Amino acid sequence: MTVSTERSDKMNSIIQKKENNKPEIKSRLMELSLAALGVVFGDIATSPIYAIRECFHGEYGIGATHTNVMGILSLMFWALVMIVGLKYLIFVFRADNRGEGGVIALTALIRGKNQSSESRKGLGIIALGLFAACLLYGDGMITPAISVLSAVEGIGIITPVFNSYIIPLTIAILLGLFLIQRHGTARIGGLFGPVILIWLCFLAATGVVQIIHNPQILYAVSPWYAIRFFIINKIHGFVALGAVFLVVTGTEALYADMGHFGTRPIRITWFALVFPALVLNYFGQGALLLGNPEAANHPFYAMVPSWAMIPTVLLATLATIIASQAVISAAFSLTRQAIQMGYLPRLNIRHTSPTQIGQIYVASVNWMLMVCTIALVVGFQSSSKLAAAYGVAVTSTMLITTVLFFVVSFKQWNWPFWLAISLSGLFLLVDIPFFAANISKILHGAWFPLVIGFMFFILMLTWAKGRKILAEQLRKIMPPVHQFIVDLSSHPPHRIDGDAIFLTGSRSSVPLALIKNVKHNKVIHSRTVLLHFKAEDVPRIPNLDKVKTEKLGGGFYRIEAKYGFMEDPHLNTVLSLACGQGLNLDPEKTSFYIGRENLIIGKIPTMSRWRAGLFVFMSRNAANVSTFFSLPVDRVIEIGIRLEI
C-alpha cells in the first residue's frame, strides 16, 4: 500500500511539473513562430506583389479571361499545397542532418554515408547536391533585385511623375541593405517578425475584401480548373507555369532555416497563418481580375484604395527588404558550410552578434552579391523582365532535393523501394513541369542563375580536388608520427623550455613545419603538441566528443579537434576542453607553428593547367590560418613550404 502511494505521488509530481511547464513551452513556441515569420517566410510572403501580375501581364502573360483566371488560381493553390505543404513541410522536413536542414546539410548527410565508397554513383549524387547549393547564390542575387524593385514600382502607380525615380531609388535601397550587413542585423532583427505579421494581415484583409465582391473565385480550389486551363491554352499554358511558380519561391528557405527554429514552429506558422493569408490575397487578386481584367498590369496595387497607396508601398518595400535580408544571410551561412566541408578556401567570417550564432558576415560574398544585384536591376530595368530570370535556380534546387530525398529515404531510412520511388515520383510529377517551364525562358535571362551556379560549382570542385591532390603529395613526404618520434630519440635535438603547437592537416603524419624546424633550427620544445582540426559532415559536435588528447611519448602530444559545418573552429574552445583532459596549455605562453604553402604550377600539372591556376589563385587569396583558427597573432610563427600542383 505504501509503495503504491509513493508511485502515485511521483506520478502526480511529474504531471504537475508538465502542467507548470506548459505556459513556458507555449510562450517559447510563440516566440519562435514570430521569429520564423521574419526570417523564414519573408521571401514567399512577398510573392503576391508580382506573381499574379507576371501570369497576365509579363513577357509570357495570357489574357485575363474568366477561364484563365480560374485556372491560374487553381494552379497556384495546388502548387502551394503540393510543394510547400506536402513535399517540404510533411516529408522533406524529416530528412534533417541532426536537426539542420537545407540542400547542403542533406548533401553532407549523404556524403557522410558514402565516404568509404568512391563509386561514381555516390560521387554523382554528392556533386548533384553541391550544384543545387551553388544555384542558391544566383537566387541570392535575383531575390533582392526583383523583390525590392517590384515594391518600389508602386510609386509609379501613385503618379507617373515618379517613374524616372524607380531605378535610382531601388539601387539606393539595395546599397543601404548591403552596406549595413557588416554591422549585423541583431538590433533590428526583432522587428522582422512583427513587420511580416502586419504584412500578412494586410494581404489577408485586402484579399477578403475582393473575394466578398466576387466569391465565385473560391471555386478555383477545384483542380478541374487547372486541367481545363491546360486543355484550352496548350503550350502557352505550359509556359505560364514559369510565372505560376513564383508563388513558391522561398520554399527552400523553410528547409534551410529548419535548424534555427525547429520543424514545429515553421509548420504551425505556415498552416495557421502564412498559407491562409497568401491564398486569400491570391484569390482576392483573381476576384479583382474577374470584374476588372484591365487591372492585370498590377493587380496587387489595384486592390489598394488610393488613400492607402503610399503606406502600402512603404510596407511592401519594408517587407521586401526583410525578404532580401533572409536570402543574403542564407548566402553567408552557405559559404561558411562550404568552407567547413572543404569546398571553398578559408574566408574571413565575422560574427555580428554575441548571442545569435547564425548572425555572421562574409565581406567578399556581400560585395559580390551587391554588385551582381545592382547590375541585375540596371540591366533588366523592371520586375517583369527580372521574373524571366527568376525561378530556374529554385526549380533546379527543388528537383535535386527530390532526388536526394529518394536516396535518403531508400538508402538510410530503409523504406521499401516502391514506397520511396512512388512518393519521390509524385514530387517529380510536380517539379519537372515547373522546371521545364522555367528552362524555356533560358534566352530571356534564365541563363544568369545557371551561369552563377556553374561558376561556384567549378570553384568548389576545383578547391576540393586541389586540396585532395596536395594532401596526397604531403602524405608522401611527411613521415608517420611514431616513426618521427623514434628517429628523434636516436638523434635527439636540443630541447628548450616551453610549449609549441604545430597545426597539421593529417592526424597520423608529422607537419612539414615541424620537420623543417627540427632540420634547420635543431631544437624542439619540452612539450610539442600536434593539433589537427577535423571537419565532420554533421552540423555540430557535442563538447564531450569535440576534443581528444593523446600522450605520444618523448614530450609529444596530439590533439584532434572535431567541429561541424555549422561551427567555427576556435582555439580557445579546443584548449579549454583539452585542459579538462589533463593537457593544460596557456595560449599566451605557447608558440604556434603553421606551414604556409607556396604553390606553383608544375611542368606537368596534376590537373588541367587552367584549373591548377585557379586553385593557386584561390589558395593565395584564402584567409590567414591564424585568423581562421583564432590563434594569438603575436605567438604565431609561419614556415614557408614550396609545393608544385
For each residue, the residues with C-beta under 8 A, 3 or more apart:
1: 4 5
2: 5 6
3: 6 7
4: 1 7 8
5: 1 2 8 9
6: 2 3 9 10
7: 3 4 10 11
8: 4 5 11 12
9: 5 6 12 13
10: 6 7 13 14
11: 7 8 14 15
12: 8 9 15 16
13: 9 10 16 17
14: 10 11 17 18
15: 11 12 18 19
16: 12 13 19 20
17: 13 14 20 21
18: 14 15 21 22
19: 15 16 22
20: 16 17 23 24
21: 17 18 24 25
22: 18 19 25 26
23: 20 26 27
24: 20 21 27 28
25: 21 22 28 29
26: 22 23 29 30
27: 23 24 30 31
28: 24 25 31 32
29: 25 26 32 33 264 265 268
30: 26 27 33 34
31: 27 28 34 35
32: 28 29 35 36 261 262 265
33: 29 30 36 37 261 265 268 269
34: 30 31 37 38 193 194 197
35: 31 32 38 39 192 193 261 265
36: 32 33 39 40 41 193 257 260 261 265 266 269
37: 33 34 40 41 42 45 192 193 196 197 200 269 273 274
38: 34 35 41 42 189 191 192 193 194 195 196 322 326
39: 35 36 42 189 192 193 257 260 261 326 329
40: 36 37 253 254 257 260 261 266 269 326
41: 36 37 38 44 45 196 250 253 254 269 270 274
42: 37 38 39 45 46 192 196 250 253 319 322 323 324 325 326
43: 46 47 143 147 249 250 253 323 326 327
44: 41 47 84 247 248 249 250 251 253 254 274 278
45: 37 41 42 48 196 199 200 203 250 274 277 278 319 323
46: 42 43 49 147 150 151 199 316 319 320 323
47: 43 44 50 51 246 247 248 249 250 278
48: 45 51 52 203 278 281 282 285 300
49: 46 53 147 150 151 300 316 320
50: 47 53 54 146 150 246 300 383 384 387
51: 47 48 54 55 76 243 244 246 247 282
52: 48 55 56 72 282 285 286 289 299 300
53: 49 50 56 57 58 296 297 298 299 300 384
54: 50 51 57 58 60 61 243 246 384 387
55: 51 52 58 61 62 72 240 243 244
56: 52 53 61 62 63 64 68 69 72 289 296 299
57: 53 54 61 296 297 298 384
58: 53 54 55 61 243 384 387 388
59: 384 385 387 388 444
60: 54 236 239 240 242 243 388 441
61: 54 55 56 57 58 240 243 296
62: 55 56 68 72 233 236 237 240
63: 56 68 293
64: 56 68 69 289 293 296
65: 68 69 293
66: 69 70 290
67: 70 71 225 228 229 232
68: 56 62 63 64 65 71 72 229 232 233
69: 56 64 65 66 72 73 217 220 286 289 290
70: 66 67 73 74 217 219 220 225 229 286
71: 67 68 74 75 220 225 226 228 229 230 232 233 237
72: 52 55 56 62 68 69 75 76 229 240 244 286
73: 69 70 76 77 217 220 225 282 283 286
74: 70 71 77 78 220 221 222 223 224 225 226 229
75: 71 72 78 79 226 229 241 244
76: 51 72 73 79 80 244 247 282
77: 73 74 80 81 220 221 279 282 283
78: 74 75 81 82 223 226
79: 75 76 82 83 244 245 247 248 430 434
80: 76 77 83 84 85 247 248 275 278 279
81: 77 78 84 85 86
82: 78 79 85 86 87 430
83: 79 80 86 87 88 248 251 398 430 431
84: 44 80 81 87 88 89 248 251 254 270 275
85: 80 81 82 88 89 90 270 271 275
86: 81 82 83 89 90 91
87: 82 83 84 90 91 92 402 427 430
88: 83 84 85 91 92 93 251 254 255
89: 84 85 86 92 93 254 263 266 267 270 271
90: 85 86 87 93
91: 86 87 88 94 95 405 423
92: 87 88 89 95 255 401 405
93: 88 89 90 96 101 255 258 263 266 267
94: 91
95: 91 92 101 106 109 404 405 408 409
96: 93 99 100 101 105 258 259 263
97: 100 101 105 106 108 109 537 538 539
98: 538 539 540
99: 96 258 259 262 539
100: 96 97 105 258 259 539 566
101: 93 95 96 97 105 106 255 256 257 258 259
102: 105 106 133 252 255 256 257 258 259 334
103: 106 107 129 132 133 136 252 255 256 397 400 401 404
104: 107 108 129 130 133 334 337 338 341 565
105: 96 97 100 101 102 108 109 256 259 337 539 565
106: 95 97 101 102 103 109 110 129 401 404 405 408
107: 103 104 110 111 126 129 130 132 133 404
108: 97 104 105 111 112 337 341 537 538 565
109: 95 97 105 106 112 113 408 412 537
110: 106 107 113 114 125 126 129 404 407 408 412
111: 107 108 114 115 126 129 341 537
112: 108 109 115 536 537 538
113: 109 110 411 412
114: 110 111 117 119 122 123 125 126
115: 111 112 537
116:
117: 114 122
118: 122 123
119: 114 122 123
120: 123 124
121: 124 125
122: 114 117 118 119 125 126
123: 114 118 119 120 126 127
124: 120 121 127 128
125: 110 114 121 122 128 129 403 404 407
126: 107 110 111 114 122 123 129 130
127: 123 124 130 131 461
128: 124 125 131 132 400 403 404
129: 103 104 106 107 110 111 125 126 132 133 400 404
130: 104 107 126 127 133 134 343 457 460 461
131: 127 128 134 135 400 453 454 457
132: 103 107 128 129 135 136 396 397 400 401 404
133: 102 103 104 107 129 130 136 334 338
134: 130 131 137 452 453 454 455 456 457 460
135: 131 132 138 139 393 394 396 397 449 450 452 453
136: 103 132 133 139 140 252 330 331 334 393 397 453
137: 134 140 141 331 334 369 452 453 456
138: 135 141 142 392 393 448 449 450 451 452 453
139: 135 136 142 143 249 252 327 393 394 397 449
140: 136 137 143 144 327 328 330 331 369
141: 137 138 144 145 369 372 373 376 448 449 452
142: 138 139 145 146 373 376 386 389 390 393 448 449
143: 43 139 140 146 147 249 250 323 324 327 390
144: 140 141 147 148 174 177 320 323 324 327 328 369 373
145: 141 142 148 149 174 373 374 376 377 380 386
146: 50 142 143 149 150 383 386 387 390
147: 43 46 49 143 144 150 151 320 323 324
148: 144 145 151 152 170 173 174 177 317 320 321 324
149: 145 146 152 153 166 167 170 377 382 383 386
150: 46 49 50 146 147 153 320 383
151: 46 49 147 148 154 313 316 317 319 320
152: 148 149 155 166 169 170 173 313 317
153: 149 150 156 157 166 298 382 383
154: 151 157 158 298 301 309 312 313 316
155: 152 158 159 162 165 166 169 313
156: 153 159 160 162 163 166
157: 153 154 298 301 309
158: 154 155 162 309 310 313
159: 155 156 162
160: 156 163
161:
162: 155 156 158 159 165 166
163: 156 160 166
164:
165: 155 162 168 169
166: 149 152 153 155 156 162 163 169 170
167: 149 170 171 377 378 381
168: 165 171 172
169: 152 155 165 166 172 173
170: 148 149 152 166 167 173 174 377
171: 167 168 174 175 374 377 378
172: 168 169 175 176
173: 148 152 169 170 176 177 317 321
174: 144 145 148 170 171 177 178 324 370 373 374 377
175: 171 172 178 179 370 374
176: 172 173 179 180
177: 144 148 173 174 180 181 321 324 325 328
178: 174 175 181 328 366 367 369 370 373
179: 175 176 182
180: 176 177 183 185
181: 177 178 184 185 328 361 366
182: 179 350 352 361 363 366
183: 180 352
184: 181 187 352 353 359 361
185: 180 181 188 189 192 325 329 352 359
186: 189 352 353 355 356 359
187: 184 190
188: 185 191 192
189: 38 39 185 186 192 356 359
190: 187 193 194
191: 38 188 194 195
192: 35 37 38 39 42 185 188 189 195 196 322 325
193: 34 35 36 37 38 39 190 196 197
194: 34 38 190 191 197 198
195: 38 191 192 198 199 315 318 319 322
196: 37 38 41 42 45 192 193 199 200 319 322
197: 34 37 193 194 200 201 273
198: 194 195 201 202 315
199: 45 46 195 196 202 203 315 316 318 319
200: 37 45 196 197 203 204 273 274 277 278
201: 197 198 204 205 277
202: 198 199 205 206 312 315
203: 45 48 199 200 206 207 277 278 280 281
204: 200 201 207 208 276 277 280 281
205: 201 202 208 209
206: 202 203 209 210 281 284 303 304
207: 203 204 210 211 277 279 280 281 282 283 284 285 303
208: 204 205 211 212 280 284
209: 205 206 212 213 284 303
210: 206 207 213 214 283 284 285 287 288 303
211: 207 208 214 215 217 218 280 283 284 287
212: 208 209 215
213: 209 210 287 291
214: 210 211 217 287 288 290 291
215: 211 212 218 287
216: 219 290
217: 69 70 73 211 214 220 283 286 287 290
218: 211 215 221 283
219: 70 216 222 225
220: 69 70 71 73 74 77 217 225 283 286
221: 74 77 218
222: 74 219 225
223: 74 78 226 227
224: 74 227 228
225: 67 70 71 73 74 219 220 222 228 229
226: 71 74 75 78 223 229 230
227: 223 224 230 231
228: 67 71 224 225 231 232
229: 67 68 70 71 72 74 75 225 226 232 233 237
230: 71 226 227 233 234 237 238
231: 227 228 234
232: 67 68 71 228 229 237
233: 62 68 71 229 230 236 237 238 240
234: 230 231 237 238
235: 238 239
236: 60 62 233 239 240
237: 62 71 229 230 232 233 234 240 241
238: 230 233 234 235 241 433 436 437
239: 60 235 236 242 437 440
240: 55 60 61 62 72 233 236 237 243 244 437
241: 75 237 238 244 245 433 434 437 438
242: 60 239 245 388 391 434 437 438 440 441
243: 51 54 55 58 60 61 240 246 387
244: 51 55 72 75 76 79 240 241 247 434
245: 79 241 242 248 249 391 394 395 434 437 438
246: 47 50 51 54 243 249 387 390 391
247: 44 47 51 76 79 80 244 278 282
248: 44 47 79 80 83 84 245 251 394
249: 43 44 47 139 143 245 246 390 391 394
250: 41 42 43 44 45 47 143 253 254 323
251: 44 83 84 88 248 254 255 394 398
252: 102 103 136 139 255 256 394 397 398 401
253: 40 41 42 43 44 250 256 257 326 327 330
254: 40 41 44 84 88 89 250 251 257 258 266 270
255: 88 92 93 101 102 103 251 252 258 401
256: 101 102 103 105 252 253 330 333
257: 36 39 40 101 102 253 254 260 261 266 326 330
258: 93 96 99 100 101 102 254 255 261 262 263 266
259: 96 99 100 101 102 105 539 566
260: 36 39 40 257 358
261: 32 33 35 36 39 40 257 258 265 266
262: 32 99 258 265 266
263: 89 93 96 258 266 267
264: 29 267 268
265: 29 32 33 35 36 261 262 268 269
266: 36 40 89 93 254 257 258 261 262 263 269 270
267: 89 93 263 264 270 271
268: 29 33 264 265 271 272
269: 33 36 37 40 41 265 266 272 273 274
270: 41 84 85 89 254 266 267 273 274 275
271: 85 89 267 268 275
272: 268 269 276
273: 37 197 200 269 270 276 277
274: 37 41 44 45 200 269 270 277 278
275: 80 84 85 270 271 278 279
276: 204 272 273 279 280
277: 45 200 201 203 204 207 273 274 280 281
278: 44 45 47 48 80 200 203 247 274 275 281 282
279: 77 80 207 275 276 282 283
280: 203 204 207 208 211 276 277 283 284
281: 48 203 204 206 207 277 278 284 285 300
282: 48 51 52 73 76 77 207 247 278 279 285 286
283: 73 77 207 210 211 217 218 220 279 280 286 287
284: 206 207 208 209 210 211 280 281 287 288 303
285: 48 52 207 210 281 282 288 289 299 300 303
286: 52 69 70 72 73 217 220 282 283 289 290
287: 210 211 213 214 215 217 283 284 290 291
288: 210 214 284 285 291 292 295 299 302 303
289: 52 56 64 69 285 286 292 293 295 296 299
290: 66 69 214 216 217 286 287 293
291: 213 214 287 288
292: 288 289 295 302
293: 63 64 65 289 290 296
294: 297
295: 288 289 292 298 299 302
296: 53 56 57 61 64 289 293 299
297: 53 57 294
298: 53 57 153 154 157 295 301 302
299: 52 53 56 285 288 289 295 296 302 303
300: 48 49 50 52 53 281 285 303 304
301: 154 157 298 304 309 312 313
302: 288 292 295 298 299
303: 206 207 209 210 284 285 288 299 300
304: 206 300 301 308 309 312
305: 308 309
306: 309
307:
308: 304 305 311 312
309: 154 157 158 301 304 305 306 312 313
310: 158 313 314
311: 308 314 315
312: 154 202 301 304 308 309 315 316
313: 151 152 154 155 158 301 309 310 316 317
314: 310 311 317 318
315: 195 198 199 202 311 312 318 319
316: 46 49 151 154 199 312 313 319 320
317: 148 151 152 173 313 314 320 321
318: 195 199 314 315 321 322
319: 42 45 46 151 195 196 199 315 316 322 323
320: 46 49 144 147 148 150 151 316 317 323 324
321: 148 173 177 317 318 324 325
322: 38 42 192 195 196 318 319 325 326
323: 42 43 45 46 143 144 147 250 319 320 326 327
324: 42 143 144 147 148 174 177 320 321 327 328
325: 42 177 185 192 321 322 328 329
326: 38 39 40 42 43 253 257 322 323 329 330
327: 43 139 140 143 144 253 323 324 330 331
328: 140 144 177 178 181 324 325 331 332 366 369
329: 39 185 325 326 332 333 358 359
330: 136 140 253 256 257 326 327 333 334
331: 136 137 140 327 328 334 335 362 365 369
332: 328 329 335 336 349 360 361 362 365 366
333: 256 329 330 336 337 358 360
334: 102 104 133 136 137 330 331 337 338
335: 331 332 338 339 344 347 349 362 365
336: 332 333 339 340 349 360 362 565 566 568
337: 104 105 108 333 334 340 341 565 566
338: 104 133 334 335 341 343 344 460
339: 335 336 342 343 344 345 346 347 349
340: 336 337 535 563 564 565 566 567
341: 104 108 111 337 338 535 537 565
342: 339 463 464 467 535
343: 130 338 339 460 461 463 464
344: 335 338 339 347 459 460 463
345: 339 463 618 619 621 622 623
346: 339 622 623 624 625 628
347: 335 339 344 362 364 365 622 623
348: 362 363 623 627 628
349: 332 335 336 339 360 361 362 568
350: 182 360 361 362 363
351: 354 357 359 360 361 568
352: 182 183 184 185 186 359 360 361
353: 184 186 356 359
354: 351
355: 186
356: 186 189 353 359
357: 351 566
358: 260 329 333
359: 184 185 186 189 329 351 352 353 356
360: 332 333 336 349 350 351 352
361: 181 182 184 332 349 350 351 352 366
362: 331 332 335 336 347 348 349 350 365 366
363: 182 348 350 366 367
364: 347 367 368
365: 331 332 335 347 362 368 369
366: 178 181 182 328 332 361 362 363 369 370
367: 178 363 364 370 371
368: 364 365 371 372
369: 137 140 141 144 178 328 331 365 366 372 373
370: 174 175 178 366 367 373 374
371: 367 368 374 375
372: 141 368 369 375 376 452
373: 141 142 144 145 174 178 369 370 376 377
374: 145 171 174 175 370 371 377 378
375: 371 372 378 379
376: 141 142 145 372 373 379 380 386 389 448
377: 145 149 167 170 171 174 373 374 380 381 386
378: 167 171 374 375 381
379: 375 376
380: 145 376 377 385 386 389 445
381: 167 377 378 385
382: 149 153 385 386
383: 50 146 149 150 153 386 387
384: 50 53 54 57 58 59 387 388
385: 59 380 381 382 388 389 444 445
386: 142 145 146 149 376 377 380 382 383 389 390 445
387: 50 54 58 59 146 243 246 383 384 390 391
388: 58 59 60 242 384 385 441 444 445 446
389: 142 376 380 385 386 392 441 444 445 446 447 448 449
390: 142 143 146 246 249 386 387 394
391: 242 245 246 249 387 394 395 434 438 441 446
392: 138 389 395 396 438 439 441 442 446 449 450
393: 135 136 138 139 142 396 397 449 450 452 453
394: 135 139 245 248 249 251 252 390 391 397 398
395: 245 391 392 398 399 431 434 435 438
396: 132 135 392 393 399 400 435 450 453
397: 103 132 135 136 139 252 393 394 400 401
398: 83 251 252 394 395 401 402 431 434 435
399: 395 396 402 403 428 431 432 435
400: 103 128 129 131 132 396 397 403 404
401: 92 103 106 132 252 255 397 398 404 405
402: 87 398 399 405 406 424 427 428 431
403: 125 128 399 400 406 407 424
404: 95 103 106 107 110 125 128 129 132 400 401 407 408
405: 91 92 95 106 401 402 408 409 424 427
406: 402 403 409 410 420 421 424
407: 110 125 403 404 410 411 412
408: 95 106 109 110 404 405 411 412 413
409: 95 405 406 412 413 415 419 420 423 424
410: 406 407 413 414 415 417 420 421
411: 113 407 408 414
412: 109 110 113 407 408 409
413: 408 409 410
414: 410 411
415: 409 410 419 420
416: 419 420
417: 410 420 421
418: 421 422
419: 409 415 416 422 423
420: 406 409 410 415 416 417 423 424
421: 406 410 417 418 424 425
422: 418 419 425 426
423: 91 409 419 420 426 427
424: 402 403 405 406 409 420 421 427 428
425: 421 422 428 429
426: 422 423 429 430
427: 87 402 405 423 424 430 431
428: 399 402 424 425 431 432
429: 425 426 432 433
430: 79 82 83 87 426 427 433 434
431: 83 395 398 399 402 427 428 434 435
432: 399 428 429 435 436
433: 238 241 429 430 436 437
434: 79 241 242 244 245 391 395 398 430 431 437 438
435: 395 396 398 399 431 432 438 439
436: 238 432 433 439 440
437: 238 239 240 241 242 245 433 434 440 441
438: 241 242 245 391 392 395 434 435 441 446
439: 392 435 436 442 446
440: 239 242 436 437
441: 60 242 388 389 391 392 437 438 444 445 446
442: 392 439 446 447 450
443: 446 447
444: 59 385 388 389 441
445: 380 385 386 388 389 441 448
446: 388 389 391 392 438 439 441 442 443 449 450
447: 389 442 443 450 451
448: 138 141 142 376 389 445 451 452
449: 135 138 139 141 142 389 392 393 446 452 453
450: 135 138 392 393 396 442 446 447 453 454
451: 138 447 448 454 455
452: 134 135 137 138 141 372 393 448 449 455 456
453: 131 134 135 136 137 138 393 396 449 450 456 457
454: 131 134 450 451 457 458
455: 134 451 452 458 459
456: 134 137 452 453 459 460
457: 130 131 134 453 454 460 461
458: 454 455 461 462 614
459: 344 455 456 462 463 614 618
460: 130 134 338 343 344 456 457 463 464
461: 127 130 343 457 458 464 465
462: 458 459 465 466 607 611 614 615 618
463: 342 343 344 345 459 460 466 467 615 618
464: 342 343 460 461 467 468
465: 461 462 468 469 607 611 615
466: 462 463 469 470 607 611 612 615 618 619 645
467: 342 463 464 470 471
468: 464 465 471 472
469: 465 466 472 473 606 607 645
470: 466 467 473 474 597 599 643 645
471: 467 468 474 475 505 506
472: 468 469 475 476
473: 469 470 476 477 643 644
474: 470 471 477 478 505 506 509 512 643
475: 471 472 478 506 509
476: 472 473
477: 473 474 512
478: 474 475 506 509 510 511 512 515
479: 483 484 487 509 510 515
480: 483 484 508 509 510
481: 484 485 508 509 510 530 552 556 558
482: 485 486 552
483: 479 480 486 487
484: 479 480 481 487 488 510 514 515
485: 481 482 488 489 552 553 554 556
486: 482 483 489 490
487: 479 483 484 490 491
488: 484 485 491 492 493 518 524 554
489: 485 486 492 554
490: 486 487
491: 487 488
492: 488 489 495
493: 488 518 522 523 524
494: 522 523 524
495: 492 523 524 525 526 555
496: 523 524 525 526
497: 525 526
498: 525 526 527 589 590 591
499: 525 526 527 528 529 585 586 589 590 591
500: 524 525 527 528 529 590 591 592 593
501: 529 531 585 590 591 592 593
502: 511 513 514 528 529 530 531 593 594
503: 511 513 531 532 533 592 593 594 595 625 629
504: 507 509 510 511 514 530 531 532
505: 471 474 511 532
506: 471 474 475 478 509 511 532
507: 504 532 534 558 560
508: 480 481
509: 474 475 478 479 480 481 504 506
510: 478 479 480 481 484 504 514 515 530
511: 478 502 503 504 505 506 514 515 530 593 595
512: 474 477 478 515 516 595 639 641
513: 502 503 516 517 593 594 595 639 641
514: 484 502 504 510 511 517 518 528 530 593
515: 478 479 484 510 511 512 518 519
516: 512 513 519 520 639 641
517: 513 514 520 521 523 524 593 639
518: 488 493 514 515 521 522 523 524
519: 515 516 522
520: 516 517
521: 517 518
522: 493 494 518 519
523: 493 494 495 496 517 518
524: 488 493 494 495 496 500 517 518 528 555
525: 495 496 497 498 499 500 528 555 591
526: 495 496 497 498 499 555
527: 498 499 500 555 557 585
528: 499 500 502 514 524 525 555 556 557
529: 499 500 501 502 556 557 558 559 583 585
530: 481 502 504 510 511 514 552 556 557 558 559
531: 501 502 503 504 559 561 574
532: 503 504 505 506 507 558 559 560 561
533: 503 561 562 563 569 629
534: 507 560 561 562 563
535: 340 341 342 562 563 564 565 569
536: 112 541 562 563 564 565
537: 97 108 109 111 112 115 341 565
538: 97 98 108 112 541 564 565
539: 97 98 99 100 105 259 564 565 566 567
540: 98 563 564 566 567
541: 536 538 545 546 562 563 564 567
542: 545 546
543: 546 547 577
544:
545: 541 542 562
546: 541 542 543 561 562 563 573 574 577
547: 543 559 560 561 562 574 577 578 581
548: 559 560 581
549: 557 558 559 578 581 582 583
550: 557 558 559 560
551: 556 557
552: 481 482 485 530 556 557 558
553: 485 556
554: 485 488 489
555: 495 524 525 526 527 528
556: 481 485 528 529 530 551 552 553
557: 527 528 529 530 549 550 551 552 583
558: 481 507 529 530 532 549 550 552
559: 529 530 531 532 547 548 549 550 574 578 583
560: 507 532 534 547 548 550
561: 531 532 533 534 546 547 569 574
562: 533 534 535 536 541 545 546 547
563: 340 533 534 535 536 540 541 546 567 568 569
564: 340 535 536 538 539 540 541 567
565: 104 105 108 336 337 340 341 535 536 537 538 539
566: 100 259 336 337 340 357 539 540
567: 340 539 540 541 563 564
568: 336 349 351 563 630
569: 533 535 561 563 574 628 629 630
570: 573 574 629 630
571: 574 575 587 629 630 631 632
572: 575 576 587 630
573: 546 570 576 577
574: 531 546 547 559 561 569 570 571 577 578
575: 571 572 578 579 585 587
576: 572 573 579 580
577: 543 546 547 573 574 580 581
578: 547 549 559 574 575 581 583 584 585
579: 575 576 582 583 584 585
580: 576 577
581: 547 548 549 577 578
582: 549 579
583: 529 549 557 559 578 579
584: 578 579
585: 499 501 527 529 575 578 579 590
586: 499 589 590
587: 571 572 575 590 631 632 635
588: 632 635
589: 498 499 586
590: 498 499 500 501 585 586 587 635
591: 498 499 500 501 525 635 637
592: 500 501 503 626 631 632 635 636 637
593: 500 501 502 503 511 513 514 517 636 637 638 639
594: 502 503 513 625 626 631 636 637 638 639
595: 503 511 512 513 638 639 640 641
596: 625 638 639 640 641
597: 470 619 641 643
598: 640 641 642 643
599: 470 615 616 619 620 643 644 645
600: 616 642 643 644 645
601: 605 609 612 613 616 644 645
602: 605 606 644 645
603:
604:
605: 601 602 608 609 612 645
606: 469 602 612 645
607: 462 465 466 469 611 612 615 645
608: 605 611 612
609: 601 605 612 613
610: 613 614
611: 462 465 466 607 608 614 615
612: 466 601 605 606 607 608 609 615 616 645
613: 601 609 610 616 617
614: 458 459 462 610 611 617 618
615: 462 463 465 466 599 607 611 612 618 619 645
616: 599 600 601 612 613 619 620 645
617: 613 614 620 621
618: 345 459 462 463 466 614 615 621 622
619: 345 466 597 599 615 616 622
620: 599 616 617
621: 345 617 618
622: 345 346 347 618 619
623: 345 346 347 348 627 628
624: 346 627 628
625: 346 503 594 596 628 629 631
626: 592 594 629 631 632 633 636
627: 348 623 624 630 631 633
628: 346 348 569 623 624 625
629: 503 533 569 570 571 625 626
630: 568 569 570 571 572 627
631: 571 587 592 594 625 626 627 635 636
632: 571 587 588 592 626 635 636
633: 626 627 636
634:
635: 587 588 590 591 592 631 632
636: 592 593 594 626 631 632 633
637: 591 592 593 594
638: 593 594 595 596
639: 512 513 516 517 593 594 595 596
640: 595 596 598
641: 512 513 516 595 596 597 598
642: 598 600
643: 470 473 474 597 598 599 600
644: 473 599 600 601 602
645: 466 469 470 599 600 601 602 605 606 607 612 615 616
